[in-house]
Amino acid sequence: MSFSADTKRELCRAPLSRKCCAQAECYGILLYANRFDHGEARIVTESVDFAARLPVLFKKAFHVTFDRLPGGESGKRVFSITDRDKLSVLSAAFGYDPGSSLAHHTTFAVLEEGHCRTAFFRGAFLAGGSVTDPNKGYHLELATTHASVNRELQTLLWEAGFAPKSVTRGGEYMAYFKQSEAIADFLTNLGAPLAAMELMNAKAEKDLRGGVNRRVNCDAANLGKAVDAAQAQLESIRRLLERTSLEDLSPKLSEAARLRLENPDLTLSELAALCQPPITKSSLNHRLKKLSELAEQ
């Protein structure tokens, strides 16, 4: 079961308490369905839960039944209404003229209440939406074949506090989200808080893993730099000792050179702590640099 299918399963558990919300959800479904015009309303889905919800939803909203119901087949399930009287009921509910070709646009008058808009978004997602597994990426989209419907959906989403982007692909018009927080907020608004929580948990785990990896890489890089610096210091000291001895150096430089020769793997902080008396990392670094300068002279 995919994350998108699990999300739709959760959404299908939303109660059908208000007739107005049931109609709004049906409206979103029809505008994002495979076909909705004066000749037929056809909805195709692979979701078992959505297929079980559709007959109950349309009965609640319009007191109509589907003329075609899926059988026991698996995969895509087709629901269809072709009866003229039933199509007239649907058209009249949304202010369309059943005697002419339906102009595919969104009738805002039937979506004035916030709860009806939420139901409309839910229907649009159930019929034409999908969301990527958060362990693989962040992407939620709502796809329709009607440009005006996509444009008007974005207006409704903006008014609800969301900021989707839009793209056209393969003859479909899509409103989509790419940010994990926006997707989680939208799913919560639709009525899928468990899916939203799973998404945010996946993001937190991914961020934690990424942080650990960055820290490990950073530590490895710093260790590599420290090793390179220590090797350079050793080479300078050995080159210097080819021309002179530790006793010829000042006590501070002699101590720094001896400690580095005896402890090639220690960090500057660890070497500084061995000095008598202990000194700061910066002071030891200054002494080692002085030794390198002497070696270059």
PAVEXTI-459064 format. One line per field, with one value per residue: residue in one letter; x, y, z of N, C-alpha, C, O in turn. Coordinates in pm, whole numbers, plus 50000, padded with zeros to 5 digits. Layout:
<sites>
sevo	[A,...]
n.c1	[X,...]
n.c2	[Y,...]
n.c3	[Z,...]
ca.c1	[X,...]
ca.c2	[Y,...]
ca.c3	[Z,...]
c.c1	[X,...]
c.c2	[Y,...]
c.c3	[Z,...]
o.c1	[X,...]
o.c2	[Y,...]
o.c3	[Z,...]
</sites>
This chain:
<sites>
sevo	[M,S,F,S,A,D,T,K,R,E,L,C,R,A,P,L,S,R,K,C,C,A,Q,A,E,C,Y,G,I,L,L,Y,A,N,R,F,D,H,G,E,A,R,I,V,T,E,S,V,D,F,A,A,R,L,P,V,L,F,K,K,A,F,H,V,T,F,D,R,L,P,G,G,E,S,G,K,R,V,F,S,I,T,D,R,D,K,L,S,V,L,S,A,A,F,G,Y,D,P,G,S,S,L,A,H,H,T,T,F,A,V,L,E,E,G,H,C,R,T,A,F,F,R,G,A,F,L,A,G,G,S,V,T,D,P,N,K,G,Y,H,L,E,L,A,T,T,H,A,S,V,N,R,E,L,Q,T,L,L,W,E,A,G,F,A,P,K,S,V,T,R,G,G,E,Y,M,A,Y,F,K,Q,S,E,A,I,A,D,F,L,T,N,L,G,A,P,L,A,A,M,E,L,M,N,A,K,A,E,K,D,L,R,G,G,V,N,R,R,V,N,C,D,A,A,N,L,G,K,A,V,D,A,A,Q,A,Q,L,E,S,I,R,R,L,L,E,R,T,S,L,E,D,L,S,P,K,L,S,E,A,A,R,L,R,L,E,N,P,D,L,T,L,S,E,L,A,A,L,C,Q,P,P,I,T,K,S,S,L,N,H,R,L,K,K,L,S,E,L,A,E,Q]
n.c1	[50085,50065,50190,50027,49787,49729,49684,49451,49282,49262,49136,48892,48761,48642,48358,48019,47846,47717,47497,47559,47837,47884,47790,47975,48212,48155,48146,48415,48518,48389,48485,48747,48739,48741,48559,48308,48029,47754,47679,47782,47893,48188,48386,48696,48887,49152,49147,49029,48893,48799,48631,48438,48330,48215,47941,47783,47836,47735,47470,47402,47446,47294,47087,47109,47194,47461,47479,47646,47840,48146,48253,48366,48626,48981,49224,49167,48863,48545,48302,47991,47757,47493,47232,46992,46825,46946,47195,47107,47029,47276,47400,47231,47271,47516,47490,47500,47401,47208,47127,47316,47659,47875,48038,48348,48415,48460,48204,48181,47985,47871,48058,48098,48123,48374,48401,48283,48457,48683,48586,48551,48818,48907,48758,48861,49125,49089,48989,49164,49418,49751,50018,50359,50562,50699,50951,51088,51062,50917,50614,50304,50016,49739,49550,49388,49195,49106,49172,49067,48948,49169,49299,49109,49095,49344,49305,49113,49268,49468,49313,49251,49484,49698,49975,50005,50191,50186,50158,50166,50123,50138,49876,49733,49641,49799,49797,50034,50238,50562,50696,50758,50632,50412,50270,50209,50045,49835,49733,49648,49445,49268,49180,49347,49532,49701,49852,49982,50134,50298,50445,50586,50732,50895,51038,51172,51331,51486,51614,51759,51927,52064,52190,52361,52522,52641,52782,52959,53098,53208,53368,53542,53664,53787,53958,54121,54244,54381,54561,54711,54822,54975,55161,55294,55409,55582,55759,55876,56005,56187,56341,56449,56603,56804,56995,57039,57012,56783,56868,56977,56766,56516,56381,56098,56039,56188,56059,55807,55879,55986,55763,55589,55735,55743,55477,55312,55047,54873,54633,54645,54532,54559,54836,54906,54814,55006,55226,55461,55435,55085,54964,54776,54593,54625,54865,55049,55022,55127,55396,55467,55438,55641,55861,55832,55883,56151,56259,56226,56400]
n.c2	[49881,50215,50539,50744,50606,50520,50766,50850,50655,50726,50974,50897,50816,51033,51183,51197,51425,51670,51778,51980,51977,51724,51759,51950,51802,51609,51781,51863,51613,51559,51767,51698,51452,51179,51237,51481,51600,51704,51460,51249,51149,51039,50847,50725,50508,50364,50320,50131,50215,50469,50393,50259,50469,50642,50570,50603,50868,51017,50946,51063,51333,51398,51220,51034,50750,50550,50469,50289,50055,49936,49597,49298,49336,49390,49658,49938,50100,50171,50421,50542,50784,50820,50873,51110,51264,51236,51353,51609,51684,51696,51899,52119,52160,52282,52508,52483,52473,52220,52170,52244,52226,52162,52426,52419,52526,52669,52701,52940,53012,52792,52723,52877,52851,52766,52496,52367,52427,52290,52028,52026,52049,51805,51623,51684,51600,51326,51238,51338,51364,51313,51202,51200,50940,51030,50942,50931,51174,51509,51589,51693,51680,51808,51717,51815,51815,52056,52386,52626,52534,52448,52691,52834,52673,52722,52984,52948,52797,52979,53168,53013,53006,52869,52817,52719,52597,52598,52391,52271,51960,51706,51754,51796,52001,52121,52183,52219,52119,52149,52178,52033,52119,52264,52064,51894,52064,52100,51838,51794,51982,51872,51651,51444,51390,51190,51102,51340,51360,51136,51214,51438,51313,51149,51346,51465,51252,51221,51470,51453,51236,51344,51556,51418,51288,51510,51611,51400,51397,51651,51629,51433,51570,51776,51625,51520,51756,51824,51611,51648,51898,51832,51658,51831,52001,51823,51761,52009,52051,51836,51900,52136,52041,51917,52105,52221,52184,52076,52195,52429,52590,52824,52783,52759,52708,52479,52303,52284,52170,51923,51802,51776,51599,51374,51314,51261,51219,51365,51629,51990,52106,51900,51871,52123,52103,51941,52093,52261,52524,52428,52560,52775,52662,52836,52964,52753,52688,52917,52891,52660,52750,52934,52765,52643,52862,52912,52678,52720,52927]
n.c3	[50000,49906,50019,49932,49882,50141,50259,50126,50217,50487,50457,50359,50580,50686,50835,50702,50771,50710,50457,50276,50277,50180,49920,49834,49845,49652,49436,49409,49343,49095,48929,48915,48814,48569,48368,48321,48204,47992,47897,48049,48373,48492,48702,48788,48978,49176,49437,49699,49926,49855,49648,49793,49932,49746,49639,49871,49932,49708,49727,49970,49909,49675,49644,49441,49239,49104,48759,48654,48816,48960,48918,49065,48999,49020,49048,48839,48909,48785,48796,48691,48569,48358,48312,48210,48377,48629,48579,48534,48788,48918,48766,48813,49085,49093,48946,48669,48323,48218,47963,47782,47672,47936,48094,48215,48510,48837,49066,49288,49463,49586,49764,49989,50267,50509,50590,50378,50171,50254,50230,49955,49865,49964,49808,49554,49587,49641,49395,49196,49302,49438,49651,49732,49873,50177,50252,50023,49892,49869,49757,49651,49455,49262,49001,48702,48397,48318,48258,48368,48602,48749,48783,48934,49157,49272,49352,49553,49731,49798,49933,50151,50286,50177,49951,49660,49373,49011,48721,48383,48235,48005,47900,48130,48407,48687,49034,49285,49569,49711,49945,50259,50498,50402,50268,50482,50635,50457,50427,50687,50701,50516,50651,50723,50950,51051,50833,50781,51014,50987,50766,50870,51070,50916,50785,51003,51086,50857,50849,51087,51031,50817,50947,51121,50934,50811,51026,51077,50834,50846,51076,50984,50777,50921,51076,50878,50791,51024,51045,50812,50871,51097,50985,50814,51003,51134,50925,50885,51130,51136,50915,51005,51219,51087,51050,51291,51652,51915,52149,52069,52015,52138,52472,52463,52193,52160,52334,52207,51961,52046,52171,51950,51789,51953,51977,51729,51651,51804,51864,51831,52059,52245,52251,52350,52609,52721,52756,52976,53182,53102,52793,52568,52280,52068,52130,52115,51847,51734,51806,51666,51406,51401,51415,51166,51001,51063,50962,50691,50639]
ca.c1	[50000,50146,50158,49913,49668,49701,49628,49312,49206,49232,49039,48761,48697,48578,48212,47931,47744,47644,47464,47631,47975,47881,47779,48101,48309,48118,48183,48558,48538,48344,48573,48877,48713,48779,48467,48188,47967,47610,47652,47823,47985,48261,48493,48779,48977,49212,49134,48916,48819,48728,48524,48331,48272,48144,47794,47724,47853,47641,47336,47385,47449,47195,46987,47122,47279,47540,47424,47745,47923,48248,48225,48464,48761,49084,49280,49083,48719,48477,48167,47940,47617,47457,47089,46978,46765,47047,47294,47043,47035,47413,47425,47155,47330,47636,47460,47528,47286,47218,47092,47429,47787,47917,48158,48418,48465,48419,48099,48222,47867,47840,48174,48118,48162,48505,48393,48250,48580,48767,48528,48580,48960,48918,48706,48956,49241,49049,48968,49275,49538,49847,50123,50476,50613,50794,51085,51151,51060,50801,50539,50160,49958,49598,49555,49262,49211,49041,49261,48997,48928,49298,49323,49018,49135,49455,49247,49053,49376,49530,49223,49254,49614,49799,50040,50049,50245,50107,50232,50090,50200,50063,49736,49671,49677,49824,49840,50118,50322,50690,50751,50701,50541,50289,50198,50155,49933,49723,49675,49576,49323,49176,49129,49441,49641,49797,49942,50066,50231,50396,50532,50676,50825,50993,51126,51257,51432,51576,51697,51852,52028,52147,52275,52466,52615,52718,52876,53064,53181,53283,53472,53641,53740,53874,54064,54215,54323,54471,54667,54798,54897,55074,55268,55372,55488,55689,55857,55951,56092,56296,56429,56522,56700,56917,57092,57061,56962,56680,56931,57009,56642,56468,56312,55959,56038,56243,55953,55706,55933,55998,55628,55534,55809,55707,55331,55271,54904,54791,54586,54710,54480,54618,54978,54914,54792,55126,55331,55483,55294,54998,54937,54658,54611,54674,55007,55127,55019,55220,55532,55492,55455,55776,55952,55822,55952,56294,56298,56226,56508]
ca.c2	[50000,50336,50647,50816,50524,50526,50898,50850,50570,50806,51078,50835,50796,51158,51162,51270,51479,51781,51758,52080,51932,51609,51813,52015,51697,51557,51882,51846,51485,51569,51856,51632,51315,51153,51305,51540,51689,51681,51323,51147,51175,50914,50853,50605,50507,50238,50314,50051,50295,50573,50324,50229,50596,50713,50554,50662,51013,51073,50926,51165,51467,51425,51113,50967,50630,50536,50380,50182,50031,49834,49462,49250,49341,49466,49765,50056,50081,50276,50461,50626,50828,50862,50909,51254,51327,51240,51454,51739,51712,51738,52027,52224,52185,52366,52624,52461,52452,52082,52160,52282,52168,52221,52508,52368,52628,52644,52790,52976,53033,52672,52695,52996,52814,52705,52350,52319,52435,52177,51909,52039,52012,51660,51555,51704,51514,51186,51205,51376,51398,51212,51255,51113,50883,51128,50885,50947,51314,51586,51638,51667,51749,51793,51727,51819,51844,52184,52496,52721,52469,52454,52832,52872,52599,52795,53100,52897,52756,53101,53226,52926,53018,52785,52883,52616,52635,52538,52345,52195,51845,51601,51788,51814,52123,52074,52264,52128,52166,52079,52195,51935,52183,52298,51939,51848,52153,52073,51708,51813,52055,51781,51551,51331,51427,51080,51109,51458,51328,51043,51294,51519,51221,51109,51462,51480,51145,51251,51583,51403,51155,51436,51629,51327,51268,51632,51619,51300,51444,51767,51578,51364,51673,51844,51531,51516,51880,51816,51516,51714,52003,51769,51606,51947,52047,51726,51777,52133,52030,51747,51975,52231,51969,51877,52213,52265,52090,52133,52277,52561,52668,52880,52679,52742,52642,52345,52221,52261,52075,51792,51745,51734,51480,51260,51289,51304,51200,51448,51756,52106,52123,51796,51906,52242,52061,51873,52191,52294,52494,52418,52685,52769,52607,52944,52988,52644,52702,53026,52837,52568,52831,52991,52658,52627,52977,52887,52571,52773,53026]
ca.c3	[50000,49895,50112,49875,49906,50285,50286,50079,50309,50605,50420,50338,50710,50727,50843,50609,50861,50649,50316,50197,50264,50090,49785,49801,49818,49520,49337,49387,49274,48957,48852,48901,48767,48431,48277,48378,48107,47977,47855,48145,48484,48508,48803,48786,49092,49218,49582,49748,50024,49780,49576,49889,49979,49639,49634,49992,49922,49611,49781,50074,49852,49570,49636,49312,49238,48982,48658,48637,48933,48932,48966,49161,48942,49091,48966,48822,48929,48710,48836,48584,48565,48222,48309,48190,48495,48735,48540,48553,48932,48946,48701,48881,49217,49081,48863,48527,48236,48171,47821,47698,47713,48062,48101,48333,48600,48975,49115,49424,49549,49664,49850,50071,50403,50519,50596,50244,50092,50296,50167,49812,49849,49988,49690,49445,49612,49625,49253,49107,49377,49481,49737,49728,49998,50232,50262,49892,49853,49911,49641,49650,49341,49227,48855,48630,48255,48292,48297,48455,48733,48818,48818,49041,49277,49332,49420,49677,49820,49848,50033,50269,50351,50113,49838,49565,49243,48904,48604,48284,48191,47935,47885,48260,48479,48822,49147,49362,49680,49721,50079,50352,50592,50331,50244,50611,50670,50365,50462,50813,50667,50446,50744,50730,51042,51069,50718,50803,51120,50930,50680,50951,51136,50814,50763,51120,51081,50747,50891,51189,50963,50740,51041,51167,50823,50793,51137,51054,50723,50894,51166,50902,50705,51018,51113,50767,50794,51139,51011,50714,50940,51184,50899,50768,51118,51154,50818,50909,51246,51096,50825,51089,51301,51005,51055,51429,51752,52002,52251,52012,52005,52264,52549,52421,52063,52181,52392,52104,51864,52109,52190,51822,51745,52038,51971,51593,51625,51892,51813,51893,52195,52330,52270,52435,52748,52769,52784,53117,53216,52985,52722,52482,52145,51983,52161,52059,51702,51703,51820,51555,51287,51411,51377,51021,50940,51079,50870,50556,50624]
c.c1	[50089,50103,50036,49783,49629,49637,49482,49225,49168,49127,48899,48691,48629,48426,48136,47815,47658,47618,47542,47776,47984,47872,47909,48209,48282,48159,48332,48589,48503,48436,48711,48861,48756,48687,48347,48133,47820,47578,47686,47906,48055,48378,48566,48879,49034,49198,49010,48829,48740,48611,48408,48259,48181,47993,47724,47726,47751,47497,47304,47368,47331,47082,46988,47213,47355,47473,47519,47831,48029,48205,48330,48606,48855,49138,49183,48935,48646,48335,48116,47792,47590,47311,47074,46923,46865,47154,47238,47046,47174,47442,47357,47216,47448,47616,47493,47397,47295,47188,47206,47555,47835,48043,48231,48482,48411,48317,48128,48104,47835,47954,48203,48168,48297,48501,48357,48373,48674,48718,48556,48725,48978,48870,48802,49078,49206,49039,49091,49405,49629,49953,50236,50509,50718,50934,51161,51157,50932,50732,50394,50103,49810,49588,49415,49290,49154,49126,49193,48975,49058,49327,49236,49047,49249,49405,49186,49160,49447,49444,49220,49390,49723,49855,50093,50116,50166,50196,50137,50177,50109,49915,49661,49727,49687,49858,49919,50193,50450,50750,50680,50601,50408,50205,50134,50035,49811,49655,49597,49444,49221,49111,49215,49558,49744,49898,50037,50173,50339,50495,50633,50775,50935,51091,51223,51368,51534,51670,51801,51965,52122,52242,52391,52570,52701,52823,52992,53157,53268,53398,53583,53729,53837,53989,54169,54304,54425,54588,54765,54884,55006,55191,55357,55462,55606,55798,55941,56050,56211,56394,56515,56632,56815,57029,57126,57008,56859,56742,56965,56886,56606,56391,56169,55950,56089,56135,55847,55753,55939,55862,55567,55604,55767,55560,55278,55120,54815,54749,54660,54663,54543,54766,54993,54896,54914,55239,55342,55525,55209,54972,54814,54694,54670,54823,55094,55133,55117,55364,55565,55510,55595,55881,55953,55895,56103,56343,56307,56342,56635]
c.c2	[50124,50439,50725,50738,50525,50659,50904,50762,50649,50912,51021,50801,50923,51140,51246,51328,51586,51750,51856,52038,51809,51655,51878,51912,51633,51653,51873,51719,51498,51656,51794,51487,51300,51224,51358,51640,51651,51537,51219,51209,51042,50935,50721,50613,50368,50218,50236,50135,50406,50512,50292,50356,50660,50693,50617,50814,51075,51053,51033,51303,51494,51324,51047,50845,50626,50437,50264,50175,49927,49699,49420,49259,49421,49573,49881,50020,50200,50294,50559,50660,50880,50903,51061,51325,51339,51346,51594,51781,51762,51876,52141,52259,52281,52481,52608,52443,52311,52067,52195,52213,52239,52303,52471,52483,52597,52747,52821,52988,52912,52636,52813,52962,52742,52554,52291,52324,52321,52048,51909,51999,51861,51582,51565,51613,51367,51146,51230,51406,51281,51280,51152,51060,50979,51074,50899,51093,51380,51642,51596,51745,51715,51819,51722,51848,51981,52299,52591,52663,52475,52596,52875,52796,52671,52919,53058,52858,52877,53165,53143,52927,52931,52856,52780,52678,52559,52499,52271,52082,51742,51629,51804,51939,52087,52188,52172,52199,52084,52089,52100,51997,52216,52173,51888,51933,52123,51941,51718,51882,51964,51682,51428,51366,51316,51078,51228,51431,51233,51118,51372,51432,51177,51223,51480,51375,51172,51367,51540,51324,51243,51514,51545,51307,51391,51646,51521,51345,51562,51723,51509,51463,51744,51754,51523,51639,51876,51723,51579,51820,51943,51715,51719,52000,51954,51741,51902,52116,51942,51819,52075,52162,51912,51982,52257,52158,52158,52228,52416,52649,52727,52773,52653,52669,52499,52252,52186,52159,51935,51725,51698,51609,51356,51221,51332,51296,51292,51577,51870,52126,52024,51822,52024,52206,51992,51969,52218,52440,52484,52555,52668,52708,52712,52969,52878,52653,52810,52974,52743,52642,52894,52889,52636,52740,52960,52781,52620,52870,52958]
c.c3	[50000,49998,50063,49900,50053,50322,50243,50167,50434,50574,50404,50469,50760,50728,50742,50687,50796,50501,50229,50175,50173,49945,49741,49769,49681,49409,49305,49310,49126,48872,48831,48856,48622,48331,48355,48277,48094,47939,47960,48257,48512,48605,48802,48901,49117,49369,49624,49842,49955,49704,49669,49933,49874,49638,49754,49982,49827,49655,49884,50011,49759,49562,49499,49328,49106,48888,48629,48761,48898,48984,49067,49110,49031,48997,48958,48833,48868,48764,48730,48605,48425,48211,48305,48314,48609,48704,48557,48700,48969,48889,48774,49015,49208,48982,48717,48451,48177,48023,47728,47749,47838,48047,48229,48409,48739,49018,49262,49518,49634,49760,49942,50211,50403,50520,50459,50154,50127,50231,50017,49783,49865,49865,49573,49463,49592,49478,49167,49177,49404,49566,49742,49868,50054,50252,50130,49848,49901,49787,49656,49534,49326,49078,48795,48483,48219,48347,48395,48594,48814,48866,48936,49170,49348,49407,49554,49778,49880,49957,50161,50339,50293,49990,49739,49442,49137,48788,48511,48233,48127,47923,48016,48327,48627,48916,49238,49473,49681,49861,50176,50447,50526,50305,50372,50653,50584,50399,50592,50788,50600,50541,50751,50822,51062,50954,50733,50908,51068,50842,50763,51029,51040,50788,50880,51120,50971,50784,50994,51124,50882,50829,51091,51056,50800,50902,51119,50942,50765,50984,51087,50827,50799,51060,51003,50764,50908,51110,50913,50780,51027,51101,50848,50880,51142,51049,50840,51025,51209,51003,50903,51169,51219,51012,51197,51523,51838,52105,52200,51998,52140,52340,52500,52287,52075,52237,52288,52002,51922,52125,52058,51770,51823,52024,51834,51569,51708,51823,51882,52036,52291,52354,52364,52582,52807,52802,52934,53131,53090,52922,52635,52346,52052,52005,52102,51907,51657,51707,51705,51424,51284,51372,51226,50948,50949,50983,50726,50532,50574]
o.c1	[50178,49995,49952,49681,49511,49547,49398,49108,49055,49038,48800,48574,48566,48371,48182,47701,47538,47706,47586,47831,48081,47937,47950,48289,48375,48202,48371,48675,48579,48464,48784,48956,48803,48731,48293,48184,47767,47462,47626,47978,47991,48456,48504,48947,48972,49233,48898,48706,48626,48504,48292,48141,48083,47920,47618,47629,47686,47410,47193,47284,47273,46990,46884,47297,47317,47418,47478,47888,48005,48132,48376,48697,48812,49103,49124,48888,48680,48259,48189,47714,47655,47271,47135,46970,46870,47197,47311,47063,47187,47501,47416,47214,47477,47713,47513,47295,47381,47219,47194,47556,47836,48143,48179,48591,48327,48341,48103,48120,47780,47949,48319,48247,48330,48586,48397,48393,48738,48798,48582,48752,49053,48935,48823,49128,49284,49075,49120,49494,49589,49975,50211,50486,50817,51028,51283,51247,50848,50784,50364,50136,49763,49614,49333,49396,49154,49148,49254,48983,49055,49375,49282,49026,49250,49458,49205,49146,49482,49495,49191,49409,49830,49791,50213,50100,50088,50297,50037,50292,50013,49834,49540,49842,49594,49935,49877,50210,50448,50844,50558,50497,50302,50083,50019,49935,49698,49532,49491,49342,49101,49000,49167,49672,49861,50017,50155,50287,50456,50615,50752,50889,51052,51211,51341,51484,51653,51789,51916,52082,52243,52357,52504,52690,52821,52936,53108,53279,53384,53510,53702,53850,53952,54102,54289,54424,54539,54702,54887,55003,55118,55307,55479,55577,55718,55917,56062,56164,56324,56515,56633,56741,56914,57145,57227,56963,56846,56680,56980,56898,56659,56340,56124,55867,56040,56121,55801,55676,55902,55847,55502,55538,55758,55522,55205,55070,54694,54819,54730,54742,54576,54817,55082,54956,54927,55337,55245,55638,55252,54959,54754,54810,54755,54898,55201,55237,55184,55446,55676,55590,55658,55979,56057,55960,56176,56453,56386,56380,56737]
o.c2	[50137,50429,50766,50798,50530,50664,50958,50791,50640,50936,51088,50762,50922,51087,51353,51287,51594,51702,51820,52060,51793,51599,51865,51931,51605,51611,51874,51718,51454,51623,51833,51409,51395,51264,51292,51752,51575,51495,51111,51307,50945,51029,50615,50714,50267,50113,50273,50128,50433,50572,50298,50352,50724,50792,50678,50880,51174,51134,51087,51382,51603,51340,51009,50839,50691,50336,50156,50275,49840,49688,49502,49200,49509,49577,49920,49922,50315,50199,50647,50577,50973,50963,51132,51433,51441,51419,51687,51898,51860,51961,52247,52376,52353,52545,52707,52404,52285,51964,52177,52151,52362,52256,52491,52530,52509,52868,52739,52977,52925,52534,52844,53037,52668,52488,52179,52236,52262,51968,51804,51925,51798,51486,51468,51556,51292,51035,51153,51468,51165,51401,51032,51128,51007,51152,50882,51132,51317,51732,51478,51862,51611,51931,51637,51899,52019,52308,52633,52736,52503,52616,52943,52849,52680,52953,53126,52883,52877,53210,53197,52859,52918,52945,52755,52797,52469,52564,52215,52104,51696,51537,51823,51977,52030,52278,52059,52321,51963,52016,52088,51939,52199,52176,51846,51879,52122,51934,51657,51846,51977,51635,51319,51372,51344,51055,51219,51473,51248,51088,51374,51472,51169,51201,51506,51405,51150,51362,51584,51342,51221,51538,51592,51308,51380,51688,51555,51335,51572,51771,51525,51445,51770,51800,51519,51629,51919,51753,51566,51832,51995,51726,51705,52038,51999,51735,51901,52161,51972,51800,52096,52217,51864,51951,52323,52053,52280,52327,52510,52769,52686,52679,52538,52580,52409,52138,52072,52071,51838,51607,51593,51521,51247,51108,51432,51360,51296,51629,51848,52158,52058,51800,52025,52269,51983,51932,52202,52475,52526,52655,52561,52704,52681,52993,52906,52630,52796,53009,52745,52600,52904,52922,52613,52717,52989,52790,52569,52894,53024]
o.c3	[50084,50056,50143,49934,50086,50407,50315,50189,50481,50656,50431,50469,50866,50631,50701,50671,50822,50430,50120,50067,50098,49857,49626,49677,49605,49301,49188,49223,49040,48757,48739,48861,48559,48223,48444,48266,48175,47949,47961,48238,48552,48590,48813,48918,49083,49423,49587,49837,49992,49696,49628,49967,49908,49637,49740,50019,49861,49623,49886,50056,49765,49482,49446,49417,49009,48930,48585,48806,48815,49082,49146,49167,49107,48879,49058,48774,48895,48777,48685,48653,48379,48111,48385,48350,48677,48793,48591,48731,49043,48956,48794,49056,49304,48940,48647,48508,48093,47963,47607,47855,47844,47992,48339,48374,48756,49008,49350,49640,49743,49828,49970,50268,50310,50459,50428,50069,50040,50183,49959,49688,49791,49823,49500,49366,49532,49440,49076,49118,49394,49556,49755,49968,49986,50268,50126,49775,49964,49721,49671,49515,49369,49032,48831,48449,48101,48468,48493,48694,48934,48978,49027,49280,49471,49513,49655,49898,49998,50060,50269,50439,50352,49933,49735,49413,49168,48760,48557,48194,48190,47934,48016,48306,48684,48883,49264,49472,49655,49893,50174,50475,50587,50318,50372,50701,50633,50401,50606,50847,50624,50516,50782,50776,51088,50977,50702,50893,51101,50843,50732,51050,51076,50770,50860,51150,50990,50755,50989,51156,50878,50794,51102,51081,50773,50877,51142,50954,50726,50972,51116,50816,50764,51078,51030,50739,50892,51147,50928,50751,51032,51143,50841,50856,51167,51081,50816,51017,51248,51013,50875,51185,51276,50983,51220,51478,51837,52145,52279,51972,52243,52278,52496,52268,52007,52194,52282,51961,51855,52097,52053,51713,51767,52056,51826,51476,51686,51736,51982,52125,52404,52464,52449,52669,52929,52867,53008,53096,52983,52994,52629,52306,51967,51910,52047,51847,51555,51622,51651,51339,51178,51305,51165,50846,50854,50929,50647,50418,50554]
</sites>
